[in-house]
């Protein structure tokens, strides 16, 4: 019920299509645990970021998308696709990097390295 109300409220008005308004809606959907709906909005924002070459927005989108994958327990299914893009010629640098490394533990945190035995 709440996600539907959020979508209706945010889709009206003269500024509804602005990325910042859509970011707020996607974040509100995440907080209300409407992960699929939030994912659709974040993907639309990823497309806008690529279209506008907005690196700041693209980074924020990636962070939220990886968080959603973690919350939905689908992150393991995404890794092969990301690795394929990252290892392609030329590499898709947006597919690799921190997003992939953050999947190293279940909660998205990195494990500290153990000192090597000397």
LINPE-V265460 format. One record per residue. N is the residue number from 1. OMEGA is omega as a letter, one per 20 degrees, with the letter a starting at -180 (999 if undefined). D_FIRST is the distance of its C-alpha to the first C-alpha in Angstrom with 2 decimals. Layout:
n:N omega:OMEGA d_first:D_FIRST
n:N omega:OMEGA d_first:D_FIRST
This chain:
n:1 omega:a d_first:0.00
n:2 omega:r d_first:3.80
n:3 omega:r d_first:5.61
n:4 omega:r d_first:5.37
n:5 omega:r d_first:6.43
n:6 omega:a d_first:8.82
n:7 omega:a d_first:10.20
n:8 omega:a d_first:10.92
n:9 omega:a d_first:12.52
n:10 omega:a d_first:14.47
n:11 omega:r d_first:15.67
n:12 omega:r d_first:17.52
n:13 omega:a d_first:20.77
n:14 omega:a d_first:24.08
n:15 omega:a d_first:23.31
n:16 omega:a d_first:20.10
n:17 omega:a d_first:22.13
n:18 omega:a d_first:23.92
n:19 omega:a d_first:23.66
n:20 omega:r d_first:23.08
n:21 omega:r d_first:20.01
n:22 omega:r d_first:18.68
n:23 omega:r d_first:19.69
n:24 omega:r d_first:17.75
n:25 omega:r d_first:14.53
n:26 omega:r d_first:15.37
n:27 omega:r d_first:16.23
n:28 omega:r d_first:13.05
n:29 omega:r d_first:11.16
n:30 omega:a d_first:13.93
n:31 omega:r d_first:13.59
n:32 omega:r d_first:9.98
n:33 omega:r d_first:11.54
n:34 omega:a d_first:10.10
n:35 omega:a d_first:13.82
n:36 omega:r d_first:14.28
n:37 omega:r d_first:12.47
n:38 omega:r d_first:14.41
n:39 omega:r d_first:17.47
n:40 omega:r d_first:17.43
n:41 omega:r d_first:17.47
n:42 omega:r d_first:20.13
n:43 omega:r d_first:22.16
n:44 omega:r d_first:22.17
n:45 omega:r d_first:23.35
n:46 omega:r d_first:25.97
n:47 omega:r d_first:27.27
n:48 omega:a d_first:27.57
n:49 omega:r d_first:29.33
n:50 omega:a d_first:31.76
n:51 omega:a d_first:32.38
n:52 omega:a d_first:33.19
n:53 omega:a d_first:34.88
n:54 omega:a d_first:32.77
n:55 omega:r d_first:33.60
n:56 omega:r d_first:31.68
n:57 omega:r d_first:28.37
n:58 omega:r d_first:29.26
n:59 omega:r d_first:29.92
n:60 omega:r d_first:26.65
n:61 omega:a d_first:24.79
n:62 omega:a d_first:26.89
n:63 omega:a d_first:26.16
n:64 omega:a d_first:22.38
n:65 omega:r d_first:22.73
n:66 omega:r d_first:25.09
n:67 omega:r d_first:22.87
n:68 omega:r d_first:19.99
n:69 omega:r d_first:22.65
n:70 omega:a d_first:23.71
n:71 omega:r d_first:20.34
n:72 omega:a d_first:19.80
n:73 omega:r d_first:23.47
n:74 omega:a d_first:24.52
n:75 omega:a d_first:26.94
n:76 omega:r d_first:29.99
n:77 omega:a d_first:29.30
n:78 omega:a d_first:29.25
n:79 omega:r d_first:32.58
n:80 omega:r d_first:34.94
n:81 omega:r d_first:33.48
n:82 omega:r d_first:33.73
n:83 omega:r d_first:37.26
n:84 omega:r d_first:38.32
n:85 omega:a d_first:37.33
n:86 omega:a d_first:38.90
n:87 omega:a d_first:42.10
n:88 omega:r d_first:42.48
n:89 omega:i d_first:45.25
n:90 omega:a d_first:44.41
n:91 omega:r d_first:41.82
n:92 omega:a d_first:38.23
n:93 omega:r d_first:38.16
n:94 omega:a d_first:34.44
n:95 omega:a d_first:33.95
n:96 omega:r d_first:35.95
n:97 omega:a d_first:36.72
n:98 omega:a d_first:34.47
n:99 omega:a d_first:31.44
n:100 omega:a d_first:33.60
n:101 omega:a d_first:35.39
n:102 omega:r d_first:32.28
n:103 omega:a d_first:31.50
n:104 omega:r d_first:34.65
n:105 omega:a d_first:32.97
n:106 omega:a d_first:29.81
n:107 omega:r d_first:28.26
n:108 omega:r d_first:29.43
n:109 omega:r d_first:32.23
n:110 omega:r d_first:35.79
n:111 omega:r d_first:38.35
n:112 omega:r d_first:41.42
n:113 omega:r d_first:44.56
n:114 omega:r d_first:47.27
n:115 omega:r d_first:50.69
n:116 omega:r d_first:52.99
n:117 omega:a d_first:55.84
n:118 omega:999 d_first:59.02
